[in-house]
Amino acid sequence: MLRFCLAALILHILHGANPAQASTPQVHLRALLAHPETPVVSLSFRNTLRASVGLTIPAVLEDEHDGWGFYIPILVELHNSPGSDQGLPNENWRAFLALDATYRLWVNSPQLRRVDFGFAVQHQSDHHTGRDNGGLGQLQLNDLRFRTELLFPVGESAGFLLVSELRAFGVSCTREYQCGTFRGDFSFGGAVDVLFDLHAADSEFQGWSWYLSLHASGIVPNKLVIEERRFVMVTGARHLGPLGQWQLFATLWYGSAVGINRFETVLQGGGGFRWNY
């Protein structure tokens, strides 16, 4: 999976992306979200060192007016356990893959710029990869996601992005040490994301901007699927240019962790950088 993600990222940049795709504003706005499944390349510290390789492959982009878009979001995250003696993140693995279909409706009114309706089939797996705990547990989440995204302009260039999603989980297991096979149970959950950026409504924007992103999510417990509740805040500066979008950010996390340690309730702060093309 990791090799596939790295290869896909390189091929996407060298062969599969043209200037129109690289400057697609909705891809860059979505990469600012505080959602834990945001597919970006990152290096950060939040109680421990974390790194991710992520990208959104646009199979078909939405029409500039109205239309369907098809995407393949991919994310692989590695992080160490607290107090680890490892110099690089490698002890815990979280991988996410989705097939996403989105319909875009442009409104271009003073109150609302656009509306997106999305549907995705998703799979996520978490497990230990360190030398001490390797093979002890493996979690899996399989779900259908229904997503709505609204862009509200504020003034000439600023704007709010409001994203809501409902998720129906099937054959999912997050109760560690009971997930050794492909069995699991049904559950449901959801999330709300709010993003404010000084240039969110400017489709021609290039340069520096400031943003604040809030995320709240949860999963209803049912048998092999444990309860999850979390709140995440990310704020920082971003720079959008020919080489993609760079972010320097600070973050605050309260509630359920993600990955193999998602049963833990944590209060953590940290920061780092993120990049997407």
C-alpha positions, 0 to 999 in steps of 0.5 A, a space after each residue: 500500500 505504501 509503495 502504491 501511494 508513493 508511486 501514485 504521487 510521483 506519477 500524478 505530479 510528473 505525468 497525470 497533472 496539468 496546470 488546470 488540475 494543479 490550480 483547482 481551488 477546491 482541492 486546495 481548500 479541502 487540503 486545509 480541513 482539520 479532518 483526520 482523513 485529509 490526504 496530504 503529505 505531512 510531518 508533524 508532532 502531536 505527542 509523538 512524531 507523525 508523518 503521512 503521504 497522501 494525495 487526491 487523484 482526480 480521475 475526472 474533474 468537475 465541470 467549471 460550471 456544473 458537473 460530476 467529478 471522480 476522485 481517488 483519495 489516498 492516505 498513509 500515516 505512520 507515527 511512533 508511540 509516546 516515548 519512542 526511541 525511534 528517529 523516524 515514524 514507523 511504529 504504528 500504521 494508518 491507511 485510507 483509500 476511497 473512491 469518490 464521486 462528487 457533483 458540483 453546482 455553481 451558484 455564484 450568489 453573494 451568499 453562496 458560491 457553490 454546493 457539492 454533493 459527494 458519495 464515496 466508498 471507503 476502506 481504512 486499516 490500522 495496525 502496529 508496525 513496530 518491532 515490539 508490537 508488530 502483528 498484535 492487532 489490526 483494525 478495519 473500517 469499511 463505510 459508505 460516506 454521503 458528503 455535502 460541501 458549501 462555500 460561502 463568500 465573505 467580502 471580495 476574497 475570504 470565505 467559509 467552507 462548511 462540510 458535513 458527512 454521514 457514514 454507514 459502516 459495515 464489516 468494521 472492527 475497531 475493538 483491538 485484539 478481536 479484529 484478526 479476521 475480516 469480520 465486523 459489525 454495522 454502525 454509523 457516524 458523521 462529521 462536520 468541518 468548518 474552514 475559514 480562509 482569507 482567500 477561500 472565495 478567490 479562484 485565482 488566488 496565489 500567494 500567502 493566506 491564513 486559515 482556521 479549520 475546525 472538525 467534530 466527528 463521532 461513531 456510534 458504538 455497536 459490538 466490535 465497533 467502539 464509540 469515537 468522539 473527537 474535536 480537532 482545530 488546525 490553524 496556520 498560514 498557507 502558500 499556494 504557488 506553482 509547486 503546490 500548497 504548503 501549510 505551516 500549522 498549529 493544532 489542538 486535538 481533544 477526544 478519541 485518537 485515530 489509528 490503532 490507538 483510537 480507543 484512547 481519549 487524548 488532549 494534545 497540542 502540536 504543529 508541523 507542515 503539510 503539502 498538497 499538489 
